[in-house]
Amino acid sequence: MKSHPIILGLFIVLSLNSSDTQAVSSAVEPELNQLIKRGEYLARIAGCNDCHTTGYALTAGNIPKDQWLMGDQLGWQGPWGTTYPSNLRLSMAKLTEQQWLNMAKTAQFRPPMPWFTLRDMEEHDLKAIYHFVQHLGPAGQPAPAYLPPGQAAKGPVISFPAPPPQP
């Protein structure tokens, strides 16, 4: 008699006692903790906090982690209009890991977001960033919406001039 894999899997799960399931869970925890630590490191050194954490660059990174990656009200203005660093904790809370990986590899965000650095990151580093942001959890408010060129921003902005003409 041939056994069905789903029934066999269900039997195995049902036959595990709570100490067995805790052992399986604790075996996964160190791996997840390593991913989270790697994601924190990457958020710190890749410059994510420089824009996506209010005051981070001005305090030499001395911002409590519970305030990281909640976006900013400071606009970045140039020929593209005015963009605001998004609240990554809110936006990434809505994404699955696979959706995040797809977006990181294909999206072309407006300046000054260096979308090409996400595109060039290794998948395991992108996963680490995802799990770190998920670990922080959703918090804060959404950043202001994008403003098209010529529309005045209500708050402070950093202005970028148009690039010089190409020869």
HULINGI-V764155 format. One record per residue. N is the residue number from 0. RES is the residue in one small letter. PHI is phi in whole degrees, -180 to 180 (* if undefined). PSI is psi as a letter, one per 20 degrees, with the letter a starting at -180 (none if undefined). NEAR is the number of other C-alpha atoms within 12 Angstrom. Layout:
BEGIN
<<N:RES:PHI:PSI:NEAR> <N:RES:PHI:PSI:NEAR>>
END
This chain:
BEGIN
<<0:m:*:p:3> <1:k:-89:p:6> <2:s:-92:q:10> <3:h:-84:p:10> <4:p:-60:h:10> <5:i:-68:g:10> <6:i:-66:g:12> <7:l:-62:g:13> <8:g:-63:g:13> <9:l:-63:g:13> <10:f:-60:g:14> <11:i:-64:g:14> <12:v:-62:g:15> <13:l:-67:h:13> <14:s:-84:i:13> <15:l:-72:p:15> <16:n:-90:r:13> <17:s:-62:h:12> <18:s:-69:h:11> <19:d:-67:g:15> <20:t:-69:h:16> <21:q:-66:h:13> <22:a:-65:g:14> <23:v:-63:g:16> <24:s:-62:g:14> <25:s:-71:h:14> <26:a:-71:h:13> <27:v:-81:h:14> <28:e:-54:g:14> <29:p:-58:h:14> <30:e:-65:g:16> <31:l:-66:g:23> <32:n:-61:h:19> <33:q:-64:g:21> <34:l:-61:g:27> <35:i:-62:g:27> <36:k:-63:g:24> <37:r:-65:g:25> <38:g:-63:g:29> <39:e:-62:g:32> <40:y:-59:g:22> <41:l:-65:g:28> <42:a:-60:h:34> <43:r:-72:g:27> <44:i:-87:h:15> <45:a:-83:i:23> <46:g:88:j:24> <47:c:-57:g:36> <48:n:-67:h:39> <49:d:-53:h:29> <50:c:-106:g:36> <51:h:-85:i:40> <52:t:-125:o:37> <53:t:-55:p:33> <54:g:79:j:23> <55:y:-60:g:26> <56:a:-67:h:19> <57:l:-75:i:13> <58:t:-110:j:13> <59:a:54:k:15> <60:g:83:j:23> <61:n:-89:m:18> <62:i:-121:p:21> <63:p:-58:q:17> <64:k:-57:h:24> <65:d:-69:i:20> <66:q:-108:j:27> <67:w:-71:q:38> <68:l:61:k:44> <69:m:-101:j:39> <70:g:81:a:34> <71:d:-153:q:33> <72:q:-91:i:30> <73:l:-78:p:28> <74:g:-88:q:34> <75:w:-116:o:35> <76:q:-116:p:31> <77:g:-165:a:27> <78:p:-58:h:21> <79:w:-82:i:23> <80:g:116:b:27> <81:t:-125:p:34> <82:t:-114:q:38> <83:y:-128:p:38> <84:p:-63:p:37> <85:s:-71:q:35> <86:n:-81:n:33> <87:l:-66:h:37> <88:r:-67:h:36> <89:l:-79:g:24> <90:s:-69:h:28> <91:m:-77:i:32> <92:a:-65:h:23> <93:k:-90:i:18> <94:l:-108:q:21> <95:t:-79:r:17> <96:e:-57:g:23> <97:q:-66:h:18> <98:q:-63:g:19> <99:w:-61:g:29> <100:l:-60:g:27> <101:n:-62:g:19> <102:m:-64:g:23> <103:a:-62:h:30> <104:k:-87:i:22> <105:t:-122:h:17> <106:a:-69:q:19> <107:q:-125:n:17> <108:f:-75:q:22> <109:r:-69:q:23> <110:p:-59:q:25> <111:p:-91:j:29> <112:m:-61:p:27> <113:p:-81:m:20> <114:w:-57:h:20> <115:f:-68:h:18> <116:t:-72:h:22> <117:l:-64:g:31> <118:r:-57:h:22> <119:d:-88:i:17> <120:m:-70:q:21> <121:e:-69:q:16> <122:e:-58:h:22> <123:h:-65:h:22> <124:d:-73:h:29> <125:l:-63:h:34> <126:k:-64:h:34> <127:a:-63:g:30> <128:i:-61:g:40> <129:y:-57:g:41> <130:h:-68:h:34> <131:f:-65:g:35> <132:v:-64:g:43> <133:q:-61:h:30> <134:h:-63:h:26> <135:l:-64:h:28> <136:g:84:q:24> <137:p:-67:p:25> <138:a:-165:q:24> <139:g:85:a:24> <140:q:-115:q:20> <141:p:-63:q:23> <142:a:-71:q:30> <143:p:-58:q:23> <144:a:-74:q:23> <145:y:-55:q:28> <146:l:-116:p:24> <147:p:-69:r:18> <148:p:-53:q:17> <149:g:88:i:13> <150:q:-89:p:16> <151:a:-74:p:18> <152:a:-82:q:25> <153:k:-85:h:16> <154:g:-116:a:18> <155:p:-68:q:17> <156:v:-137:q:21> <157:i:-105:p:20> <158:s:-98:p:20> <159:f:-112:p:18> <160:p:-73:r:13> <161:a:-64:q:14> <162:p:-65:q:10> <163:p:-65:q:8> <164:p:-63:q:6> <165:q:-79:p:5> <166:p:-68:none:4>>
END
